[in-house]
Amino acid sequence: MWTTVATERGALADDLADLSVSEWNARSLCEGWTVRDVLAHLTSAASLSPPTFLLDYVSAGFNFSRFAAKGIARQRGADP
């Protein structure tokens, strides 16, 4: 399974490697999220352990949108 995950992550990195700033900031298919936000969400979720996920979700008041927004803000960084 981890070989497949690594292959998919590599393919995603290749797809994103040459994006321009305007492409990073383009709206995604996820309402209210840019391409950059989607990637931040994916990497945020991948970096959480189950206990950290639970604590972060509780601290967001069991509101998934708030939980996701905190993860995106943590992962986005200063620039693409």
C-alpha positions in Angstrom: 0.0 0.0 0.0 2.8 2.5 0.9 4.4 2.0 -2.5 1.1 3.1 -4.1 0.8 6.1 -1.8 4.4 7.1 -2.6 3.8 6.8 -6.3 0.6 8.9 -6.1 2.3 11.5 -4.0 5.1 11.7 -6.5 2.7 12.0 -9.4 0.8 14.8 -7.6 4.1 16.6 -6.9 5.0 16.3 -10.6 1.6 17.7 -11.6 2.0 20.7 -9.3 5.7 21.4 -9.9 5.3 23.9 -12.7 2.2 25.8 -11.6 2.3 29.6 -11.8 1.3 31.8 -8.9 -2.0 32.5 -10.6 -2.6 28.7 -11.1 -1.8 28.1 -7.4 -4.3 30.8 -6.5 -7.0 29.6 -8.9 -10.3 28.5 -7.5 -10.6 24.7 -7.1 -13.6 22.5 -7.4 -13.9 22.7 -3.6 -16.1 25.7 -2.9 -14.2 28.6 -1.4 -10.8 26.9 -1.7 -7.9 27.6 -4.1 -5.7 25.0 -5.6 -3.2 25.9 -2.9 -5.8 25.4 -0.1 -6.6 21.9 -1.4 -2.9 20.9 -1.3 -2.6 22.4 2.2 -5.6 20.4 3.3 -4.2 17.2 1.8 -0.8 17.7 3.5 -2.4 18.8 6.7 -4.5 15.7 7.0 -1.5 13.4 6.1 0.6 14.9 8.9 -1.8 14.2 11.8 -1.7 11.3 14.1 -5.0 9.9 15.3 -4.7 11.6 18.8 -3.7 14.9 17.2 -6.6 14.7 14.8 -9.0 14.1 17.6 -7.6 16.9 19.7 -7.7 19.3 16.8 -11.2 18.3 15.9 -12.4 18.8 19.5 -10.7 22.2 19.7 -12.6 23.1 16.5 -15.8 22.4 18.4 -16.5 19.3 16.3 -17.0 21.6 13.3 -15.2 20.0 10.3 -15.1 23.3 8.3 -13.4 25.0 11.2 -11.1 22.0 11.7 -10.1 22.0 8.0 -9.6 25.8 7.9 -7.1 25.6 10.8 -5.2 22.8 9.1 -5.1 24.8 5.8 -3.9 27.9 7.6 -1.2 25.9 9.4 0.1 24.2 6.1 -0.2 27.0 3.5 3.0 28.9 4.3 3.9 32.3 3.0 3.9 31.4 -0.7 3.2 28.5 -3.0 
